[in-house]
Amino acid sequence: MNTSDLAWFKSSYSGSQGDSCVEVASCPDTIHVRDSKMRDGDQLAVSPVAWARFLTYTTNH
């Protein structure tokens, strides 16, 4: 899959100035995460279960 074809969403925690932005795109089997300033750079791909655990951990700590 070409990740440039995904629907990317900017994190609601990202600043309005365009700095420190994280974007996320989901597929049935994978959650993709990237730096919005480096769209052609490295990306992180994790399972939906791992992403849910990450979100649960970050909201509880």
C-alpha positions in Angstrom: 0.0 0.0 0.0 1.2 3.5 -0.8 0.8 5.5 2.4 0.4 8.7 0.4 -3.0 7.5 -0.6 -4.2 7.2 3.0 -6.4 9.7 4.8 -4.1 11.4 7.3 -5.4 13.2 10.3 -3.4 15.7 12.4 -3.4 15.1 16.1 -5.7 17.4 18.2 -2.7 17.8 20.5 -0.5 19.4 17.8 0.1 23.1 17.9 -1.8 25.5 15.7 1.5 27.1 14.6 2.3 24.0 12.4 5.1 22.9 14.7 5.4 19.5 16.4 2.6 17.9 14.4 1.9 14.2 14.4 -0.4 12.7 11.7 -2.2 9.4 11.9 -3.9 7.2 9.3 -5.6 4.0 9.9 -6.2 0.8 7.9 -8.0 -2.3 9.0 -4.7 -4.0 10.1 -2.3 -1.1 10.6 -2.1 2.3 12.2 0.4 4.6 10.5 2.0 7.5 12.3 4.3 10.2 10.8 5.7 13.7 11.4 3.7 16.1 9.3 6.8 18.1 8.4 8.5 15.0 7.0 5.7 13.3 5.0 8.2 11.5 2.7 10.3 10.4 5.6 10.2 7.5 8.0 6.8 6.4 9.4 5.8 4.2 12.2 3.3 1.4 11.6 1.7 -0.5 14.5 -1.2 -2.9 15.0 -4.5 -1.5 16.2 -4.1 -3.3 19.5 -0.7 -1.7 20.1 -2.1 1.7 19.2 -5.0 1.3 21.6 -2.6 0.3 24.4 -0.5 3.3 23.6 -3.5 5.6 23.7 -4.7 4.1 27.0 -1.3 4.4 28.5 -0.8 8.0 27.5 -4.2 9.1 28.7 -3.7 7.4 32.1 -0.2 8.8 32.8 
